[in-house]
Amino acid sequence: MPSATKPVESSPSLKRVLGLPSAVVFGLSYMLPLTVFTTLGIANVLTEGNLPSAYLVTLVAMVFTALSYGHMVKAFPISGSAYTFSRRAFGGHIGFLAGWALLLDYLLLPMVTYLVIGIYLNAAFPAIPLWVFFVASLVLVTTLNIIGIRLLAGVNVGLLVFQFVFLGFFVFMSLGSIAGVDVPNFADVFFNDQGNLTVLLAGAALLCFSFLGFDAVSTLAEEAHEPRKTIPRAILIVTVFGGLLFIALAMISNLVFPDFTAYTSVDAASLDVVAAAGGEFLVNFFTAAYVAGCVASVLASQATVARILFAMGRDGVLPRRVFGKLHPRFRTPAGAILVVSGISLLGLALGLEMISLLISFGALVAFTMVNLSVIKHYVVDGRRRTPKAMLVYGLLPAIGVALTLWLWTSLSPNALMVGIGWVVVGFIYLLGLTHFFTKRPPELDMREVEPEESPEREPVAH
């Protein structure tokens, strides 16, 4: 029962300054067009050379999920993504667990980025161990985030252009390298007879993390002009454009370097592909473009998750002494930043494939919940049950649920065990926070907050 004496706080509003082009650029920058090269070797070996068709399977599943994101943004044009949608549709407890699963992605994204920086710089300078580049980049980014240095406003656009310039050179030089040479036909490149449905789905499940850019677009709902129109369109454009780009790059890569069993290193297989397409010049260009994109990406991703943890600590969801305090000089969440850095060090032990699978686990849980949220909000609660409504809000999201669950069950057993363990930990933690469901669950802030402008306050009672 609301208190009659407690004043109601006004909710802060974000400035609505983003149009459709800006939202699309943000999503593509977050998606990182060069991310196809992150797991190119791992996914191609896993699918036995059927990387393009694995991307196609993932894209089909993601299109249904992107449509569901659009429907939920129209209903709730506020920040928070899958967590907010699940909470509004199913209540606080299920919403908390959906947010907890999504938090796994936030925590692991910096880790995978540090690891690929180490992999590719080690390949360029083999005399220096991978872990040195990993730790050096982690220390640099952590220091910058604690100090509070921010990227310039146009850096995302600049890096996005830099990546597309490289991709232009890669495609041009790849076509030149295969001109007049006997290459596999289109059907063999897209789906060869070495693969089967099991390995194809396993690869498609791994590749889900490549599509996190459209989830990120949904967090811009409070900063976009006409969010009910702009954000759904941006989500669909980012999903389809990104997916088609990944498929095209995977096909070209397999044409240039068709023997997936001959990679020098599975983790750094992209270097074999790039070298076959354009020699040392293109390898150096690729390394520069990829590492630059990764550094900008990890600066943003580590800052984002640290601020989420700060908000959770500030509101009493996590221990306030560690997570809810600001650095006295820089006014940044130094404790949360250091915790994220410590967790990222596990990347040296987990390996690229396991981290990618765990990110895909969290993404697939979030995607499944968004599809289910559409059915619950529109069909069950909203009673929209005309034939058209049942198609749009019932059948299509149900297909999205089926596809995401199908991919989810195709993850490796180890990834499933670790991912389910994470959710179990969240459930146990929720039991403690709610005193065995006798209290309302705390509300997670799943968007980036600005601690420099947010004074510390007492934990909110939930």
C-alpha positions, 0 to 999 in steps of 0.5 A, a space after each residue: 500500500 503506498 505511503 500517504 506521507 512519502 513524496 513521489 520522486 519525479 522520474 528523470 527524462 532523457 533527451 529525445 535527440 535520435 532519429 532513425 539513422 542515428 539509431 541504426 548507426 548505434 546498433 551497427 557500431 554496437 554489433 561491430 561489423 567485423 565481429 564476423 571475424 571474431 569466431 570465424 574459425 571456431 564457427 566454421 570448424 564447428 559447422 564443418 564449413 557451413 558458416 554461411 548457412 549457420 548465419 542464415 539460420 541465426 538470422 531467420 530466428 533473429 528476425 522473428 525476435 526483432 519483430 517482437 522487440 519492436 512490438 514491446 517497444 511500441 507498448 513500453 517505449 522506455 529504456 531497459 530492453 529485455 529486462 523491462 519487457 519481461 518485468 512488465 509482462 510477467 512481474 518482478 520475479 521473472 523480470 529479475 531473473 531475465 535481467 540477471 541472465 542478461 547481466 551475464 552478457 554485459 559481464 562477458 562482453 568486455 572479457 571476450 573483447 580483451 581476449 580477441 585483442 590479445 589473440 590478434 596482437 599476439 598473432 602480429 607480434 608472436 614474441 609477446 605472449 597473448 596474456 601480456 596484450 590481454 592484461 595491458 589492454 585491460 589495465 589501460 581501459 580500466 584506468 581510462 574508465 576510472 579516470 572518466 575519459 570519454 570517447 569523442 562524440 563522433 568516434 563511433 561513426 569514425 570507427 564504423 566508417 573505418 571498418 567499412 573501408 576495410 570491408 570494401 578493400 577485403 571484398 575487392 581484393 578477395 574477388 581479385 584473388 579468386 578471379 580465374 581460379 577454380 573455386 567451389 560453386 555457390 551451393 557448396 560454399 553455402 551448404 556442403 555435404 560435410 555438414 548436418 543439421 546438428 552441427 549447423 544448429 550448434 554453429 547457429 547457436 554460437 553466432 547469436 551473440 553477433 546480433 546483440 546490436 539490435 538488443 542495444 537499439 531497444 535501450 534508446 527508446 527514451 532518447 529517440 524521436 517517435 520511439 514507437 516508430 523509430 526504434 522498431 524500424 531501427 531494430 529490424 534494419 540493424 538485424 537484417 542488414 547485419 545478418 546479410 553482411 555476416 552471410 556475405 562475408 562468411 561466403 567470401 571467406 569460404 571462397 578465399 580460403 575453402 579448407 576449414 581444416 587448414 587454419 593455422 589457428 582456429 581462434 585467429 583463422 581470420 588472419 589466414 583468410 585475410 592473408 589469402 585475400 590480400 597478403 601482408 597489407 590486408 592483414 595489417 589493415 585488418 589488425 589495425 581496424 579490428 583492434 581499434 574497433 575492439 578498444 572502442 567497444 570495450 571502453 563502452 561495454 566496460 563502462 556500461 556494465 560498471 554503471 549498471 552494477 553501480 546502480 544496483 549497488 546504489 539501490 541495495 541490489 548488490 553490496 553498496 560498500 563495493 558497488 554503490 560508491 564513487 571514486 572521491 576524485 573522479 566521481 566514477 564507480 571505481 569499485 564496480 569497474 575493478 570488479 568487472 576487470 577482475 571478472 574479465 581476467 577469467 577470459 584467459 582460462 575460459 577461452 574464446 569459444 566458451 565465452 562466446 557460447 555463454 554470451 549466446 546463452 544469455 542472449 537466447 534467454 533474453 530473446 525467448 523472454 521478449 517473444 513470450 512477453 509479446 504473447 503475454 502482453 498483447 494476447 493474454 493481458 490485452 485480449 487482442 485475439 482477432 485473426 490478424 492479432 493472433 498472427 502478429 502477436 501470437 503465431 509469429 512470436 511463438 515461432 520466435 520462441 520455438 526457434 530461440 529455444 531450438 538454438 538454446 538447446 543446441 549450445 554445448 553441454 558445458 555452456 548450458 551447465 554454466 549458464 543454468 548455474 548462473 540463473 540458479 545463482 540468480 534465483 537463490 540470490 532473489 530468494 534472499 533479497 525477497 525473503 523467500 518471495 515475501 517482499 517485492 523484488 528489487 528493480 534492476 537498472 539495465 541501462 547506462 547511468 551517469 554516476 558523475 551526475 547522480 549523487 549517492 543516496 540511501 538504498 531504496 526499500 523494496 
